[in-house]
């Protein structure tokens, strides 16, 4: 008994239904606004003051901070060391130094 195999007719690949292509709109012209000169960013000043927190391990040492910041960049035993360090920071940042007295009043500004 031999079996006869019937082959299925080959299916042709279906063609994707063609959709009518929409006309692309012309790109809108964007008018360039005249740019106003940007304001120069305000440079942060570096403050040198004495640490008056009695609970701190750095009590009565001199510290360098950026204006408006609570974080101390570095502590120093003398005010001169703090000034020398702050000079380098201020020079790199094109900024100024504000030096405070031991009572917190400003001794010298725009140093």
Backbone atoms as SQL, in Angstrom:
CREATE TABLE atoms (id INTEGER PRIMARY KEY, chain TEXT, resi INTEGER, resn TEXT, atom TEXT, x REAL, y REAL, z REAL);
INSERT INTO atoms VALUES
  (1, 'A', 1, 'UNK', 'N', 0.800, -1.158, 0.000),
  (2, 'A', 1, 'UNK', 'CA', 0.000, 0.000, 0.000),
  (3, 'A', 1, 'UNK', 'C', 0.858, 1.242, 0.000),
  (4, 'A', 2, 'UNK', 'N', 0.793, 1.886, -0.951),
  (5, 'A', 2, 'UNK', 'CA', 1.545, 3.119, -1.039),
  (6, 'A', 2, 'UNK', 'C', 0.624, 4.309, -0.836),
  (7, 'A', 3, 'UNK', 'N', 1.128, 5.169, -0.121),
  (8, 'A', 3, 'UNK', 'CA', 0.322, 6.358, 0.145),
  (9, 'A', 3, 'UNK', 'C', 0.733, 7.467, -0.810),
  (10, 'A', 4, 'UNK', 'N', -0.231, 8.132, -1.265),
  (11, 'A', 4, 'UNK', 'CA', 0.033, 9.244, -2.169),
  (12, 'A', 4, 'UNK', 'C', -0.122, 10.535, -1.359),
  (13, 'A', 5, 'UNK', 'N', 0.893, 11.245, -1.419),
  (14, 'A', 5, 'UNK', 'CA', 0.844, 12.505, -0.673),
  (15, 'A', 5, 'UNK', 'C', 0.323, 13.601, -1.578),
  (16, 'A', 6, 'UNK', 'N', -0.584, 14.289, -1.024),
  (17, 'A', 6, 'UNK', 'CA', -1.106, 15.420, -1.778),
  (18, 'A', 6, 'UNK', 'C', -0.400, 16.671, -1.279),
  (19, 'A', 7, 'UNK', 'N', 0.153, 17.375, -2.158),
  (20, 'A', 7, 'UNK', 'CA', 0.848, 18.603, -1.759),
  (21, 'A', 7, 'UNK', 'C', -0.125, 19.762, -1.755),
  (22, 'A', 8, 'UNK', 'N', 0.092, 20.569, -0.783),
  (23, 'A', 8, 'UNK', 'CA', -0.752, 21.755, -0.675),
  (24, 'A', 8, 'UNK', 'C', -0.249, 22.785, -1.678),
  (25, 'A', 9, 'UNK', 'N', -1.149, 23.529, -2.226),
  (26, 'A', 9, 'UNK', 'CA', -0.690, 24.553, -3.166),
  (27, 'A', 9, 'UNK', 'C', 0.144, 25.601, -2.426),
  (28, 'A', 10, 'UNK', 'N', 1.206, 26.018, -3.040),
  (29, 'A', 10, 'UNK', 'CA', 2.091, 27.005, -2.425),
  (30, 'A', 10, 'UNK', 'C', 1.380, 28.347, -2.334),
  (31, 'A', 11, 'UNK', 'N', 1.522, 28.938, -1.145),
  (32, 'A', 11, 'UNK', 'CA', 0.898, 30.247, -0.954),
  (33, 'A', 11, 'UNK', 'C', 1.906, 31.325, -1.334),
  (34, 'A', 12, 'UNK', 'N', 1.411, 32.291, -2.007),
  (35, 'A', 12, 'UNK', 'CA', 2.262, 33.408, -2.377),
  (36, 'A', 12, 'UNK', 'C', 2.343, 34.370, -1.188),
  (37, 'A', 13, 'UNK', 'N', 3.490, 34.961, -0.962),
  (38, 'A', 13, 'UNK', 'CA', 3.585, 35.906, 0.150),
  (39, 'A', 13, 'UNK', 'C', 2.608, 37.051, -0.053),
  (40, 'A', 14, 'UNK', 'N', 1.980, 37.399, 1.053),
  (41, 'A', 14, 'UNK', 'CA', 0.996, 38.474, 0.963),
  (42, 'A', 14, 'UNK', 'C', 1.714, 39.806, 0.835),
  (43, 'A', 15, 'UNK', 'N', 1.196, 40.613, 0.012),
  (44, 'A', 15, 'UNK', 'CA', 1.741, 41.946, -0.180),
  (45, 'A', 15, 'UNK', 'C', 1.101, 42.874, 0.840),
  (46, 'A', 16, 'UNK', 'N', 1.907, 43.736, 1.373),
  (47, 'A', 16, 'UNK', 'CA', 1.377, 44.685, 2.346),
  (48, 'A', 16, 'UNK', 'C', 0.413, 45.611, 1.638),
  (49, 'A', 17, 'UNK', 'N', -0.672, 45.845, 2.303),
  (50, 'A', 17, 'UNK', 'CA', -1.667, 46.730, 1.709),
  (51, 'A', 17, 'UNK', 'C', -1.064, 48.116, 1.606),
  (52, 'A', 18, 'UNK', 'N', -1.126, 48.654, 0.454),
  (53, 'A', 18, 'UNK', 'CA', -0.522, 49.973, 0.274),
  (54, 'A', 18, 'UNK', 'C', -1.503, 51.034, 0.718),
  (55, 'A', 19, 'UNK', 'N', -0.997, 51.900, 1.555),
  (56, 'A', 19, 'UNK', 'CA', -1.822, 52.989, 2.048),
  (57, 'A', 19, 'UNK', 'C', -1.432, 54.236, 1.283),
  (58, 'A', 20, 'UNK', 'N', -2.409, 55.047, 0.994),
  (59, 'A', 20, 'UNK', 'CA', -2.048, 56.284, 0.306),
  (60, 'A', 20, 'UNK', 'C', -1.200, 57.151, 1.243),
  (61, 'A', 21, 'UNK', 'N', -0.099, 57.599, 0.725),
  (62, 'A', 21, 'UNK', 'CA', 0.819, 58.370, 1.547),
  (63, 'A', 21, 'UNK', 'C', 0.312, 59.805, 1.690),
  (64, 'A', 22, 'UNK', 'N', 0.320, 60.257, 2.921),
  (65, 'A', 22, 'UNK', 'CA', -0.111, 61.626, 3.184),
  (66, 'A', 22, 'UNK', 'C', 0.988, 62.578, 2.742),
  (67, 'A', 23, 'UNK', 'N', 0.570, 63.704, 2.269),
  (68, 'A', 23, 'UNK', 'CA', 1.552, 64.701, 1.849),
  (69, 'A', 23, 'UNK', 'C', 2.198, 65.289, 3.090),
  (70, 'A', 24, 'UNK', 'N', 3.505, 65.375, 3.036),
  (71, 'A', 24, 'UNK', 'CA', 4.228, 65.924, 4.178),
  (72, 'A', 24, 'UNK', 'C', 4.130, 67.445, 4.139),
  (73, 'A', 25, 'UNK', 'N', 3.849, 68.001, 5.304),
  (74, 'A', 25, 'UNK', 'CA', 3.738, 69.452, 5.394),
  (75, 'A', 25, 'UNK', 'C', 5.137, 70.058, 5.320),
  (76, 'A', 26, 'UNK', 'N', 5.204, 71.188, 4.715),
  (77, 'A', 26, 'UNK', 'CA', 6.486, 71.888, 4.619),
  (78, 'A', 26, 'UNK', 'C', 6.918, 72.291, 6.023),
  (79, 'A', 27, 'UNK', 'N', 8.216, 72.173, 6.328),
  (80, 'A', 27, 'UNK', 'CA', 8.666, 72.547, 7.670),
  (81, 'A', 27, 'UNK', 'C', 8.398, 74.018, 7.938),
  (82, 'A', 28, 'UNK', 'N', 7.953, 74.290, 9.152),
  (83, 'A', 28, 'UNK', 'CA', 7.649, 75.664, 9.520),
  (84, 'A', 28, 'UNK', 'C', 8.941, 76.444, 9.684),
  (85, 'A', 29, 'UNK', 'N', 8.891, 77.653, 9.288),
  (86, 'A', 29, 'UNK', 'CA', 10.065, 78.501, 9.449),
  (87, 'A', 29, 'UNK', 'C', 10.106, 79.001, 10.885),
  (88, 'A', 30, 'UNK', 'N', 11.220, 78.777, 11.507),
  (89, 'A', 30, 'UNK', 'CA', 11.388, 79.208, 12.883),
  (90, 'A', 30, 'UNK', 'C', 12.170, 80.511, 12.875),
  (91, 'A', 31, 'UNK', 'N', 11.536, 81.510, 13.454),
  (92, 'A', 31, 'UNK', 'CA', 12.214, 82.797, 13.511),
  (93, 'A', 31, 'UNK', 'C', 13.168, 82.792, 14.690),
  (94, 'A', 32, 'UNK', 'N', 14.378, 83.158, 14.426),
  (95, 'A', 32, 'UNK', 'CA', 15.355, 83.223, 15.504),
  (96, 'A', 32, 'UNK', 'C', 15.195, 84.548, 16.229),
  (97, 'A', 33, 'UNK', 'N', 15.056, 84.425, 17.542),
  (98, 'A', 33, 'UNK', 'CA', 14.958, 85.629, 18.347),
  (99, 'A', 33, 'UNK', 'C', 16.355, 86.171, 18.578),
  (100, 'A', 34, 'UNK', 'N', 16.430, 87.454, 18.644),
  (101, 'A', 34, 'UNK', 'CA', 17.727, 88.058, 18.931),
  (102, 'A', 34, 'UNK', 'C', 18.095, 87.698, 20.356),
  (103, 'A', 35, 'UNK', 'N', 19.246, 87.101, 20.497),
  (104, 'A', 35, 'UNK', 'CA', 19.679, 86.686, 21.825),
  (105, 'A', 35, 'UNK', 'C', 20.190, 87.889, 22.592),
  (106, 'A', 36, 'UNK', 'N', 19.663, 88.003, 23.814),
  (107, 'A', 36, 'UNK', 'CA', 20.132, 89.070, 24.671),
  (108, 'A', 36, 'UNK', 'C', 21.451, 88.636, 25.280),
  (109, 'A', 37, 'UNK', 'N', 22.335, 89.559, 25.500),
  (110, 'A', 37, 'UNK', 'CA', 23.605, 89.162, 26.120),
  (111, 'A', 37, 'UNK', 'C', 23.331, 88.557, 27.491),
  (112, 'A', 38, 'UNK', 'N', 23.925, 87.405, 27.725),
  (113, 'A', 38, 'UNK', 'CA', 23.696, 86.719, 28.991),
  (114, 'A', 38, 'UNK', 'C', 24.443, 87.444, 30.096),
  (115, 'A', 39, 'UNK', 'N', 23.780, 87.522, 31.229),
  (116, 'A', 39, 'UNK', 'CA', 24.405, 88.164, 32.378),
  (117, 'A', 39, 'UNK', 'C', 25.536, 87.274, 32.879),
  (118, 'A', 40, 'UNK', 'N', 26.590, 87.911, 33.281),
  (119, 'A', 40, 'UNK', 'CA', 27.743, 87.182, 33.799),
  (120, 'A', 40, 'UNK', 'C', 27.331, 86.528, 35.123),
  (121, 'A', 41, 'UNK', 'N', 27.605, 85.226, 35.291),
  (122, 'A', 41, 'UNK', 'CA', 27.211, 84.598, 36.547),
  (123, 'A', 41, 'UNK', 'C', 27.934, 85.232, 37.730),
  (124, 'A', 42, 'UNK', 'N', 27.201, 85.372, 38.806),
  (125, 'A', 42, 'UNK', 'CA', 27.770, 85.983, 40.002),
  (126, 'A', 42, 'UNK', 'C', 28.704, 84.973, 40.651),
  (127, 'A', 43, 'UNK', 'N', 29.939, 85.376, 40.817),
  (128, 'A', 43, 'UNK', 'CA', 30.916, 84.480, 41.430),
  (129, 'A', 43, 'UNK', 'C', 30.724, 84.451, 42.939),
  (130, 'A', 44, 'UNK', 'N', 30.815, 83.279, 43.484),
  (131, 'A', 44, 'UNK', 'CA', 30.721, 83.121, 44.924),
  (132, 'A', 44, 'UNK', 'C', 32.001, 83.643, 45.558),
  (133, 'A', 45, 'UNK', 'N', 31.842, 84.341, 46.634),
  (134, 'A', 45, 'UNK', 'CA', 33.009, 84.826, 47.362),
  (135, 'A', 45, 'UNK', 'C', 33.418, 83.773, 48.384),
  (136, 'A', 46, 'UNK', 'N', 34.676, 83.762, 48.720),
  (137, 'A', 46, 'UNK', 'CA', 35.191, 82.864, 49.743),
  (138, 'A', 46, 'UNK', 'C', 35.347, 83.652, 51.042),
  (139, 'A', 47, 'UNK', 'N', 34.789, 83.098, 52.117),
  (140, 'A', 47, 'UNK', 'CA', 34.839, 83.751, 53.413),
  (141, 'A', 47, 'UNK', 'C', 35.814, 83.022, 54.328),
  (142, 'A', 48, 'UNK', 'N', 36.610, 83.803, 55.038),
  (143, 'A', 48, 'UNK', 'CA', 37.538, 83.259, 56.026),
  (144, 'A', 48, 'UNK', 'C', 37.053, 83.749, 57.383),
  (145, 'A', 49, 'UNK', 'N', 36.706, 82.801, 58.234),
  (146, 'A', 49, 'UNK', 'CA', 36.210, 83.164, 59.552),
  (147, 'A', 49, 'UNK', 'C', 36.668, 82.129, 60.570),
  (148, 'A', 50, 'UNK', 'N', 36.510, 82.488, 61.833),
  (149, 'A', 50, 'UNK', 'CA', 36.912, 81.578, 62.904),
  (150, 'A', 50, 'UNK', 'C', 35.717, 80.727, 63.326),
  (151, 'A', 51, 'UNK', 'N', 35.958, 79.439, 63.535),
  (152, 'A', 51, 'UNK', 'CA', 34.906, 78.514, 63.943),
  (153, 'A', 51, 'UNK', 'C', 34.599, 78.728, 65.424),
  (154, 'A', 52, 'UNK', 'N', 33.368, 79.083, 65.735),
  (155, 'A', 52, 'UNK', 'CA', 32.973, 79.369, 67.120),
  (156, 'A', 52, 'UNK', 'C', 32.099, 78.254, 67.711),
  (157, 'A', 53, 'UNK', 'N', 31.998, 77.119, 67.045),
  (158, 'A', 53, 'UNK', 'CA', 31.213, 75.996, 67.540),
  (159, 'A', 53, 'UNK', 'C', 32.036, 75.229, 68.583),
  (160, 'A', 54, 'UNK', 'N', 31.645, 75.361, 69.847),
  (161, 'A', 54, 'UNK', 'CA', 32.419, 74.745, 70.933),
  (162, 'A', 54, 'UNK', 'C', 32.386, 73.217, 70.887),
  (163, 'A', 55, 'UNK', 'N', 31.380, 72.643, 70.243),
  (164, 'A', 55, 'UNK', 'CA', 31.266, 71.188, 70.159),
  (165, 'A', 55, 'UNK', 'C', 32.143, 70.602, 69.053),
  (166, 'A', 56, 'UNK', 'N', 32.637, 71.441, 68.184),
  (167, 'A', 56, 'UNK', 'CA', 33.429, 70.989, 67.044),
  (168, 'A', 56, 'UNK', 'C', 34.863, 70.678, 67.453),
  (169, 'A', 57, 'UNK', 'N', 35.442, 69.705, 66.768),
  (170, 'A', 57, 'UNK', 'CA', 36.854, 69.401, 67.019),
  (171, 'A', 57, 'UNK', 'C', 37.761, 70.503, 66.460),
  (172, 'A', 58, 'UNK', 'N', 37.201, 71.367, 65.613),
  (173, 'A', 58, 'UNK', 'CA', 37.969, 72.451, 64.990),
  (174, 'A', 58, 'UNK', 'C', 37.649, 73.801, 65.641),
  (175, 'A', 59, 'UNK', 'N', 37.246, 73.776, 66.914),
  (176, 'A', 59, 'UNK', 'CA', 36.880, 74.994, 67.635),
  (177, 'A', 59, 'UNK', 'C', 38.048, 75.982, 67.626),
  (178, 'A', 60, 'UNK', 'N', 37.727, 77.231, 67.320),
  (179, 'A', 60, 'UNK', 'CA', 38.669, 78.358, 67.239),
  (180, 'A', 60, 'UNK', 'C', 39.675, 78.248, 66.097),
  (181, 'A', 61, 'UNK', 'N', 39.494, 77.323, 65.196),
  (182, 'A', 61, 'UNK', 'CA', 40.358, 77.278, 64.015),
  (183, 'A', 61, 'UNK', 'C', 39.724, 78.122, 62.910),
  (184, 'A', 62, 'UNK', 'N', 40.553, 78.517, 61.969),
  (185, 'A', 62, 'UNK', 'CA', 40.094, 79.344, 60.854),
  (186, 'A', 62, 'UNK', 'C', 39.593, 78.442, 59.736),
  (187, 'A', 63, 'UNK', 'N', 38.498, 78.868, 59.110),
  (188, 'A', 63, 'UNK', 'CA', 37.894, 78.055, 58.062),
  (189, 'A', 63, 'UNK', 'C', 37.666, 78.869, 56.805),
  (190, 'A', 64, 'UNK', 'N', 37.634, 78.162, 55.688),
  (191, 'A', 64, 'UNK', 'CA', 37.340, 78.770, 54.392),
  (192, 'A', 64, 'UNK', 'C', 36.013, 78.195, 53.930),
  (193, 'A', 65, 'UNK', 'N', 35.092, 79.080, 53.581),
  (194, 'A', 65, 'UNK', 'CA', 33.765, 78.675, 53.093),
  (195, 'A', 65, 'UNK', 'C', 33.387, 79.510, 51.881),
  (196, 'A', 66, 'UNK', 'N', 32.460, 78.972, 51.079),
  (197, 'A', 66, 'UNK', 'CA', 31.856, 79.773, 50.019),
  (198, 'A', 66, 'UNK', 'C', 30.691, 80.540, 50.626),
  (199, 'A', 67, 'UNK', 'N', 30.414, 81.715, 50.090),
  (200, 'A', 67, 'UNK', 'CA', 29.307, 82.498, 50.634),
  (201, 'A', 67, 'UNK', 'C', 27.991, 81.751, 50.420),
  (202, 'A', 68, 'UNK', 'N', 27.157, 81.780, 51.439),
  (203, 'A', 68, 'UNK', 'CA', 25.865, 81.121, 51.370),
  (204, 'A', 68, 'UNK', 'C', 25.902, 79.638, 51.677),
  (205, 'A', 69, 'UNK', 'N', 27.066, 79.097, 51.961),
  (206, 'A', 69, 'UNK', 'CA', 27.190, 77.666, 52.220),
  (207, 'A', 69, 'UNK', 'C', 27.458, 77.412, 53.698),
  (208, 'A', 70, 'UNK', 'N', 26.911, 76.315, 54.201),
  (209, 'A', 70, 'UNK', 'CA', 27.195, 75.915, 55.575),
  (210, 'A', 70, 'UNK', 'C', 28.391, 74.982, 55.645),
  (211, 'A', 71, 'UNK', 'N', 28.805, 74.510, 54.498),
  (212, 'A', 71, 'UNK', 'CA', 29.885, 73.527, 54.457),
  (213, 'A', 71, 'UNK', 'C', 31.249, 74.231, 54.415),
  (214, 'A', 72, 'UNK', 'N', 32.112, 73.805, 55.307),
  (215, 'A', 72, 'UNK', 'CA', 33.473, 74.351, 55.349),
  (216, 'A', 72, 'UNK', 'C', 34.341, 73.605, 54.346),
  (217, 'A', 73, 'UNK', 'N', 35.103, 74.344, 53.566),
  (218, 'A', 73, 'UNK', 'CA', 35.997, 73.726, 52.593),
  (219, 'A', 73, 'UNK', 'C', 37.211, 73.139, 53.302),
  (220, 'A', 74, 'UNK', 'N', 37.809, 73.940, 54.197),
  (221, 'A', 74, 'UNK', 'CA', 38.995, 73.465, 54.900),
  (222, 'A', 74, 'UNK', 'C', 39.228, 74.304, 56.158),
  (223, 'A', 75, 'UNK', 'N', 39.804, 73.671, 57.193),
  (224, 'A', 75, 'UNK', 'CA', 40.156, 74.348, 58.438),
  (225, 'A', 75, 'UNK', 'C', 41.670, 74.564, 58.504),
  (226, 'A', 76, 'UNK', 'N', 42.053, 75.647, 59.213),
  (227, 'A', 76, 'UNK', 'CA', 43.469, 75.983, 59.362),
  (228, 'A', 76, 'UNK', 'C', 43.735, 76.461, 60.780),
  (229, 'A', 77, 'UNK', 'N', 44.967, 76.282, 61.228),
  (230, 'A', 77, 'UNK', 'CA', 45.358, 76.716, 62.576),
  (231, 'A', 77, 'UNK', 'C', 45.512, 78.235, 62.636),
  (232, 'A', 78, 'UNK', 'N', 45.969, 78.863, 61.531),
  (233, 'A', 78, 'UNK', 'CA', 46.163, 80.314, 61.524),
  (234, 'A', 78, 'UNK', 'C', 45.348, 80.960, 60.419),
  (235, 'A', 79, 'UNK', 'N', 45.058, 82.224, 60.623),
  (236, 'A', 79, 'UNK', 'CA', 44.308, 82.971, 59.622),
  (237, 'A', 79, 'UNK', 'C', 45.136, 83.148, 58.350),
  (238, 'A', 80, 'UNK', 'N', 46.433, 83.306, 58.486),
  (239, 'A', 80, 'UNK', 'CA', 47.298, 83.483, 57.318),
  (240, 'A', 80, 'UNK', 'C', 47.246, 82.257, 56.407),
  (241, 'A', 81, 'UNK', 'N', 47.291, 81.067, 56.999),
  (242, 'A', 81, 'UNK', 'CA', 47.201, 79.841, 56.188),
  (243, 'A', 81, 'UNK', 'C', 45.874, 79.786, 55.434),
  (244, 'A', 82, 'UNK', 'N', 44.805, 80.194, 56.107),
  (245, 'A', 82, 'UNK', 'CA', 43.482, 80.195, 55.470),
  (246, 'A', 82, 'UNK', 'C', 43.432, 81.194, 54.320),
  (247, 'A', 83, 'UNK', 'N', 44.041, 82.356, 54.523),
  (248, 'A', 83, 'UNK', 'CA', 44.064, 83.383, 53.472),
  (249, 'A', 83, 'UNK', 'C', 44.842, 82.889, 52.261),
  (250, 'A', 84, 'UNK', 'N', 45.993, 82.295, 52.498),
  (251, 'A', 84, 'UNK', 'CA', 46.813, 81.791, 51.390),
  (252, 'A', 84, 'UNK', 'C', 46.067, 80.729, 50.586),
  (253, 'A', 85, 'UNK', 'N', 45.376, 79.836, 51.287),
  (254, 'A', 85, 'UNK', 'CA', 44.609, 78.787, 50.611),
  (255, 'A', 85, 'UNK', 'C', 43.452, 79.392, 49.809),
  (256, 'A', 86, 'UNK', 'N', 42.741, 80.351, 50.419),
  (257, 'A', 86, 'UNK', 'CA', 41.594, 80.977, 49.761),
  (258, 'A', 86, 'UNK', 'C', 42.020, 81.799, 48.550),
  (259, 'A', 87, 'UNK', 'N', 43.225, 82.366, 48.585),
  (260, 'A', 87, 'UNK', 'CA', 43.731, 83.120, 47.432),
  (261, 'A', 87, 'UNK', 'C', 43.778, 82.228, 46.188),
  (262, 'A', 88, 'UNK', 'N', 44.275, 81.007, 46.374),
  (263, 'A', 88, 'UNK', 'CA', 44.347, 80.075, 45.245),
  (264, 'A', 88, 'UNK', 'C', 42.969, 79.715, 44.713),
  (265, 'A', 89, 'UNK', 'N', 42.022, 79.463, 45.616),
  (266, 'A', 89, 'UNK', 'CA', 40.658, 79.139, 45.196),
  (267, 'A', 89, 'UNK', 'C', 40.020, 80.309, 44.445),
  (268, 'A', 90, 'UNK', 'N', 40.191, 81.497, 44.997),
  (269, 'A', 90, 'UNK', 'CA', 39.581, 82.686, 44.403),
  (270, 'A', 90, 'UNK', 'C', 40.200, 83.006, 43.042),
  (271, 'A', 91, 'UNK', 'N', 41.473, 82.791, 42.916),
  (272, 'A', 91, 'UNK', 'CA', 42.143, 83.054, 41.638),
  (273, 'A', 91, 'UNK', 'C', 41.611, 82.109, 40.561),
  (274, 'A', 92, 'UNK', 'N', 41.471, 80.831, 40.904),
  (275, 'A', 92, 'UNK', 'CA', 40.962, 79.850, 39.933),
  (276, 'A', 92, 'UNK', 'C', 39.512, 80.114, 39.565),
  (277, 'A', 93, 'UNK', 'N', 38.729, 80.620, 40.502),
  (278, 'A', 93, 'UNK', 'CA', 37.306, 80.860, 40.263),
  (279, 'A', 93, 'UNK', 'C', 37.020, 82.295, 39.840),
  (280, 'A', 94, 'UNK', 'N', 38.067, 83.109, 39.674),
  (281, 'A', 94, 'UNK', 'CA', 37.916, 84.524, 39.344),
  (282, 'A', 94, 'UNK', 'C', 36.951, 85.176, 40.335),
  (283, 'A', 95, 'UNK', 'N', 37.256, 85.029, 41.600),
  (284, 'A', 95, 'UNK', 'CA', 36.378, 85.469, 42.668),
  (285, 'A', 95, 'UNK', 'C', 37.152, 86.314, 43.677),
  (286, 'A', 96, 'UNK', 'N', 36.466, 86.704, 44.746),
  (287, 'A', 96, 'UNK', 'CA', 37.073, 87.524, 45.794),
  (288, 'A', 96, 'UNK', 'C', 37.073, 86.787, 47.120),
  (289, 'A', 97, 'UNK', 'N', 37.809, 87.351, 48.068),
  (290, 'A', 97, 'UNK', 'CA', 37.895, 86.797, 49.418),
  (291, 'A', 97, 'UNK', 'C', 37.356, 87.842, 50.400),
  (292, 'A', 98, 'UNK', 'N', 36.602, 87.380, 51.375),
  (293, 'A', 98, 'UNK', 'CA', 36.137, 88.239, 52.459),
  (294, 'A', 98, 'UNK', 'C', 36.755, 87.689, 53.739),
  (295, 'A', 99, 'UNK', 'N', 37.518, 88.541, 54.440),
  (296, 'A', 99, 'UNK', 'CA', 38.203, 88.118, 55.659),
  (297, 'A', 99, 'UNK', 'C', 37.458, 88.693, 56.861),
  (298, 'A', 100, 'UNK', 'N', 37.146, 87.824, 57.813),
  (299, 'A', 100, 'UNK', 'CA', 36.434, 88.232, 59.020),
  (300, 'A', 100, 'UNK', 'C', 37.378, 88.290, 60.209),
  (301, 'A', 101, 'UNK', 'N', 37.037, 89.134, 61.180),
  (302, 'A', 101, 'UNK', 'CA', 37.772, 89.203, 62.444),
  (303, 'A', 101, 'UNK', 'C', 37.318, 88.052, 63.335),
  (304, 'A', 102, 'UNK', 'N', 37.950, 87.927, 64.488),
  (305, 'A', 102, 'UNK', 'CA', 37.576, 86.856, 65.421),
  (306, 'A', 102, 'UNK', 'C', 36.149, 87.028, 65.943),
  (307, 'A', 103, 'UNK', 'N', 35.643, 88.271, 65.962),
  (308, 'A', 103, 'UNK', 'CA', 34.275, 88.485, 66.432),
  (309, 'A', 103, 'UNK', 'C', 33.239, 88.337, 65.314),
  (310, 'A', 104, 'UNK', 'N', 33.699, 88.056, 64.103),
  (311, 'A', 104, 'UNK', 'CA', 32.790, 87.825, 62.983),
  (312, 'A', 104, 'UNK', 'C', 32.582, 89.020, 62.074),
  (313, 'A', 105, 'UNK', 'N', 32.989, 90.203, 62.505),
  (314, 'A', 105, 'UNK', 'CA', 32.842, 91.393, 61.664),
  (315, 'A', 105, 'UNK', 'C', 33.822, 91.306, 60.505),
  (316, 'A', 106, 'UNK', 'N', 33.490, 91.988, 59.433),
  (317, 'A', 106, 'UNK', 'CA', 34.344, 91.942, 58.240),
  (318, 'A', 106, 'UNK', 'C', 35.574, 92.812, 58.469),
  (319, 'A', 107, 'UNK', 'N', 36.717, 92.205, 58.268),
  (320, 'A', 107, 'UNK', 'CA', 37.999, 92.914, 58.388),
  (321, 'A', 107, 'UNK', 'C', 38.396, 93.504, 57.047),
  (322, 'A', 108, 'UNK', 'N', 38.251, 92.694, 56.004),
  (323, 'A', 108, 'UNK', 'CA', 38.638, 93.135, 54.672),
  (324, 'A', 108, 'UNK', 'C', 37.756, 92.445, 53.635),
  (325, 'A', 109, 'UNK', 'N', 37.224, 93.237, 52.716),
  (326, 'A', 109, 'UNK', 'CA', 36.370, 92.684, 51.666),
  (327, 'A', 109, 'UNK', 'C', 37.034, 92.907, 50.314),
  (328, 'A', 110, 'UNK', 'N', 36.706, 92.052, 49.363),
  (329, 'A', 110, 'UNK', 'CA', 37.302, 92.127, 48.011),
  (330, 'A', 110, 'UNK', 'C', 38.830, 92.041, 48.080),
  (331, 'A', 111, 'UNK', 'N', 39.299, 91.092, 48.797),
  (332, 'A', 111, 'UNK', 'CA', 40.726, 90.885, 48.975),
  (333, 'A', 111, 'UNK', 'C', 41.280, 90.128, 47.804);
